[in-house]
Amino acid sequence: MAKAPGSIRDSICGYLQLIGGEASLNEISRAVRARMGATSPSSVRSYLNINVGKTFERTSRGRYKLKTNSNDFGDANGHKLNLDPVATIGKAKLYHSDCFEWLAAEPASSIHACVTDPPYGLVEYSETEQQKLRTGKGGVWRIPPSFDGHQRAPLPRFTVLDDEDRIQLYAFFKRLGMLLNRVLVPGGNVVVASNPLLAHIVGSAMTEGGLELRGGIIRLVMTMRGGDRPKNAHKEFHDVSVMPRSMFEPWVILRRPVEGRVQDNLRRHKTGGFRRLSAERPFGDVIRSRPTPKLEREIAAHPSLKPQAFLRQIVRAALPLGEGTILDPFAGSGSTLAAANSIGYASVGIESDPKYIKVATKAIAKLSALREVDPV
Ligand SMILES: C[S@@+](CC[C@H](N)C(=O)[O-])C[C@H]1O[C@@H](n2cnc3c(N)ncnc32)[C@H](O)[C@@H]1O
């Protein structure tokens, strides 16, 4: 079918703008296909090649970026860039901003580690979906079934992601990877909360953004995903679960590549490894955990609140010498910052939703003051 004039150009430019940097012909063709249906890679390639010098730059063989504004990580969401913290709580600084913009404005090599729990449905933290969550009506949030009579918190439905959403997700994490790679010092760790359906996208997109994949952490926790029988055929297929009942949450580990040997990097930048639990015990990549306790949920009303018992372990380990600054670009209710405060680390958090900024401003001190954090 003939494409509308200019539609290939709009698709390519839209995708490259979203990425905020360069992409391969394959990636660009995939994005155009997801937006416009079947489109031959050769028409994408010829469009790119005809317009090299005018609209695009060829950065190396088969890789392109927008000629102008390609490094302009401008604010796609209409958020205002706010470079002054809205609150300083202990050693934590909280900024109300879009994190992509904030990261683009932050000096290079100024952060030592990033521990974060990003939005995955991309739409689930949009104003419309947050309104639906708050009124309990429709949208991508669902109340998971009750297995034991206890009321559950709503979860976003990652199953609603289609091809275009996955491409957007890839672009989102690639751009995040590129920006983190610039603000981190060499050897700086990045630990990102994920889920079994999307961890591969996070790992490959952030690697494409320049970071180095270093494995993962398994948070052993009973989640509400999977384990249910086929929809509307429960009785007929009584002995079948569509997906395994998920009992872990994967956290992807990446880092900015080290400069020279690890020992040199440690001396120079204080990064390039993980802090041991003790002289005998290295930090391990399987951590027993539990759903966030009620006490913490009462302090910090956020639908994706992570527990202090778990966060304190990964935040502590993320700075190998216990020195430097931890960043959480999707701070939510400030749980990562609270964990950093409780350990005595400096931290910086960015959050775009004013309602969660209010929650975080109050919650950080209370969460970090908790002594009993229910370790397993
Ligand atoms: C999964 S939640 C993190 C919750 C956090 N783990 C906690 O324990 O409170 C992701 C957060 O990122 C925020 N967010 C989404 N897009 C953002 C952006 N571009 N810049 C900054 N924050 C953003 C959302 O409002 C949401 O609060």
The ligand as a MOL file (V3000), in Angstrom:
LIG
                    3D

  0  0  0     0  0            999 V3000
M  V30 BEGIN CTAB
M  V30 COUNTS 27 29 0 0 0
M  V30 BEGIN ATOM
M  V30 1 C 8.2270 2.8750 39.1650 0
M  V30 2 S 8.0950 4.4210 39.8840 0 CHG=1
M  V30 3 C 9.3820 4.4580 41.0910 0
M  V30 4 C 8.8740 4.2540 42.4810 0
M  V30 5 C 9.9690 4.1050 43.5070 0
M  V30 6 N 10.6530 2.8510 43.3230 0
M  V30 7 C 9.4670 4.1510 44.9460 0
M  V30 8 O 9.8150 3.2150 45.7250 0
M  V30 9 O 8.7610 5.0870 45.3050 0 CHG=-1
M  V30 10 C 8.6750 5.4710 38.6220 0
M  V30 11 C 8.5460 6.9570 38.9470 0
M  V30 12 O 9.1660 7.6930 37.8890 0
M  V30 13 C 8.4240 8.8900 37.6760 0
M  V30 14 N 8.7320 9.3370 36.2980 0
M  V30 15 C 8.2320 8.8690 35.1310 0
M  V30 16 N 8.8160 9.4860 34.0880 0
M  V30 17 C 9.7240 10.3650 34.6130 0
M  V30 18 C 10.6640 11.2810 34.0480 0
M  V30 19 N 10.7740 11.4100 32.7250 0
M  V30 20 N 11.4500 12.0000 34.8780 0
M  V30 21 C 11.3620 11.8550 36.2340 0
M  V30 22 N 10.4750 11.0090 36.8170 0
M  V30 23 C 9.6810 10.2690 36.0320 0
M  V30 24 C 6.9780 8.4920 37.9050 0
M  V30 25 O 6.1600 9.5990 38.2380 0
M  V30 26 C 7.1140 7.4720 39.0480 0
M  V30 27 O 6.9220 8.0810 40.2990 0
M  V30 END ATOM
M  V30 BEGIN BOND
M  V30 1 1 1 2
M  V30 2 1 2 3
M  V30 3 1 2 10
M  V30 4 1 3 4
M  V30 5 1 4 5
M  V30 6 1 5 6
M  V30 7 1 5 7
M  V30 8 2 7 8
M  V30 9 1 7 9
M  V30 10 1 10 11
M  V30 11 1 11 12
M  V30 12 1 11 26
M  V30 13 1 12 13
M  V30 14 1 13 14
M  V30 15 1 13 24
M  V30 16 1 14 15
M  V30 17 1 14 23
M  V30 18 2 15 16
M  V30 19 1 16 17
M  V30 20 1 17 18
M  V30 21 2 17 23
M  V30 22 1 18 19
M  V30 23 2 18 20
M  V30 24 1 20 21
M  V30 25 2 21 22
M  V30 26 1 22 23
M  V30 27 1 24 25
M  V30 28 1 24 26
M  V30 29 1 26 27
M  V30 END BOND
M  V30 END CTAB
M  END
